[in-house]
Amino acid sequence: MLVLSRKKNESIVINNDI
């Protein structure tokens, strides 16, 4: 699971299940 935070209240969660 990769969590990328762009802003203070903005976050992108990428789920990689390979």
LOMI-771453 format. One record per atom (N, C-alpha, C): residue number from 1; x, y, z. Coordinates in Angstrom, 1 decimal. Atoms other than C-alpha are relative to their C-alpha. Example, Ala and Ser with C-alpha at 12.3 -4.5 7.8 and 13.67 -1.06 7.14 Angstrom:
BEGIN
> seq_X_Y_Z
> 1_0.9_-1.2_0.0
> 1_12.3_-4.5_7.8
> 1_0.9_1.2_0.0
> 2_-0.9_-1.1_0.0
> 2_13.7_-1.1_7.1
> 2_-0.8_1.1_0.8
This chain:
BEGIN
> seq_X_Y_Z
> 1_0.9_-1.2_0.0
> 1_0.0_0.0_0.0
> 1_0.9_1.2_0.0
> 2_-0.8_-1.2_0.1
> 2_1.5_3.3_-1.1
> 2_-0.9_1.2_0.3
> 3_0.7_-1.2_-0.4
> 3_0.3_6.5_0.5
> 3_0.7_1.2_-0.4
> 4_-0.6_-1.2_0.4
> 4_1.1_9.7_-1.3
> 4_-0.8_1.2_0.4
> 5_0.7_-1.2_-0.5
> 5_0.3_13.0_0.3
> 5_0.3_1.2_-0.9
> 6_-0.3_-1.2_0.8
> 6_-0.1_15.9_-2.1
> 6_-0.1_1.3_0.8
> 7_0.2_-1.2_-0.8
> 7_-1.5_18.5_0.3
> 7_-0.2_-0.4_1.4
> 8_0.2_0.2_-1.4
> 8_-2.3_18.8_3.9
> 8_-1.2_-0.9_0.2
> 9_1.2_0.8_-0.1
> 9_-5.8_17.4_3.6
> 9_-0.3_-0.9_-1.2
> 10_0.2_0.8_1.2
> 10_-5.3_15.5_0.4
> 10_1.0_-1.1_0.0
> 11_-0.8_1.2_0.0
> 11_-4.0_12.0_0.3
> 11_-0.5_-1.0_-1.1
> 12_0.3_1.1_1.0
> 12_-3.8_9.3_-2.4
> 12_0.5_-1.3_0.5
> 13_-0.3_1.3_-0.4
> 13_-3.9_5.7_-1.5
> 13_0.0_-1.0_-1.2
> 14_-0.1_0.9_1.1
> 14_-2.7_3.2_-4.1
> 14_0.2_-1.4_0.6
> 15_-0.1_1.4_-0.5
> 15_-3.4_-0.5_-3.3
> 15_0.7_-0.9_-1.1
> 16_-0.7_0.9_0.9
> 16_-0.9_-2.8_-5.0
> 16_0.0_-1.4_0.6
> 17_0.0_1.4_-0.4
> 17_-1.7_-6.5_-4.6
> 17_0.4_-0.9_-1.1
> 18_-0.5_0.9_1.0
> 18_0.5_-8.4_-6.9
> 18_1.0_-1.0_0.6
